[in-house]
């Protein structure tokens, strides 16, 4: 059964991994990329939620969670860059209109 779970996680949709990340976040468990490694940070965790989170972590796997967190970080970075560029363009347009 374990082999079957592993093959499922390789093709697990991002939406399912995002649900796990949200569940973990609700238990004060956070995943980040630090020094090019996936890290798990727990700040005043909800220990009652730890067991189901740990089970899902094992089922989904570190590699799939890391891929999702990296992809999400890249998306967030792109949005931040485009927001900054748009703000600069708006500022330049406002200056040109003065």
C-alpha positions as CSV (number, residue, x, y, z in Angstrom):
1,X,0.0,0.0,0.0
2,X,2.9,2.4,0.7
3,X,4.2,2.1,-2.9
4,X,0.8,3.0,-4.2
5,X,0.7,6.1,-2.0
6,X,4.1,7.2,-3.3
7,X,3.0,6.9,-6.9
8,X,-0.1,9.0,-6.1
9,X,1.9,11.8,-4.5
10,X,4.0,12.2,-7.6
11,X,1.0,13.3,-9.5
12,X,-0.9,14.9,-6.7
13,X,-2.5,18.2,-7.8
14,X,-1.2,21.4,-6.3
15,X,-4.7,22.1,-4.9
16,X,-4.4,19.0,-2.6
17,X,-0.9,20.1,-1.4
18,X,-2.2,23.6,-0.9
19,X,-5.0,22.2,1.3
20,X,-2.4,20.4,3.4
21,X,-0.3,23.6,3.7
22,X,-3.5,25.4,4.9
23,X,-4.3,22.7,7.4
24,X,-0.7,22.8,8.7
25,X,-0.8,26.6,8.9
26,X,-4.0,26.4,10.9
27,X,-2.0,24.3,13.4
28,X,0.8,26.9,13.4
29,X,3.1,24.8,11.3
30,X,4.7,26.7,8.4
31,X,6.8,25.5,5.5
32,X,9.5,27.7,3.9
33,X,12.6,27.5,1.8
34,X,15.6,28.6,3.8
35,X,19.2,28.3,2.5
36,X,17.8,26.4,-0.5
37,X,16.2,23.7,1.8
38,X,12.6,23.0,2.9
39,X,12.2,23.9,6.5
40,X,9.2,23.3,8.8
41,X,8.7,25.9,11.5
42,X,6.3,25.4,14.4
43,X,5.4,28.3,16.6
44,X,3.0,27.5,19.5
45,X,1.7,24.5,17.5
46,X,-1.7,23.0,18.0
47,X,-0.4,19.6,19.2
48,X,-3.8,18.0,18.6
49,X,-3.4,18.7,14.9
50,X,0.2,17.5,14.8
51,X,-0.7,13.8,14.4
52,X,-2.9,14.3,11.3
53,X,-0.4,16.8,9.9
54,X,2.4,14.4,10.4
55,X,0.5,11.6,8.8
56,X,-0.3,13.7,5.7
57,X,3.3,14.9,5.6
58,X,4.5,11.3,5.4
59,X,1.9,10.5,2.8
60,X,2.5,13.5,0.5
61,X,6.3,13.4,1.0
62,X,8.9,16.0,1.5
63,X,9.8,16.2,-2.2
64,X,6.2,17.1,-3.3
65,X,5.8,19.6,-0.6
66,X,9.1,21.2,-1.4
67,X,8.2,21.4,-5.1
68,X,4.9,23.1,-4.2
69,X,6.5,25.6,-1.8
70,X,9.2,26.4,-4.3
71,X,6.6,27.0,-7.0
72,X,4.5,29.1,-4.8
73,X,7.5,31.2,-3.8
74,X,8.4,31.7,-7.4
75,X,4.8,32.8,-8.2
76,X,4.8,35.2,-5.3
77,X,8.1,36.6,-6.3
78,X,6.8,37.2,-9.9
79,X,3.7,39.0,-8.6
80,X,5.9,41.2,-6.4
81,X,8.2,42.0,-9.3
82,X,5.3,42.9,-11.6
83,X,3.6,45.0,-8.9
84,X,6.8,46.9,-8.4
85,X,7.2,47.4,-12.2
86,X,3.6,48.6,-12.5
87,X,4.0,51.0,-9.6
88,X,7.1,52.4,-11.3
89,X,5.3,52.9,-14.6
90,X,2.4,54.6,-12.8
91,X,4.8,56.9,-11.0
92,X,6.6,57.7,-14.3
93,X,3.2,58.4,-16.0
94,X,2.2,60.7,-13.2
95,X,5.5,62.6,-13.4
96,X,5.1,63.0,-17.2
97,X,1.6,64.4,-16.7
98,X,2.9,67.2,-14.3
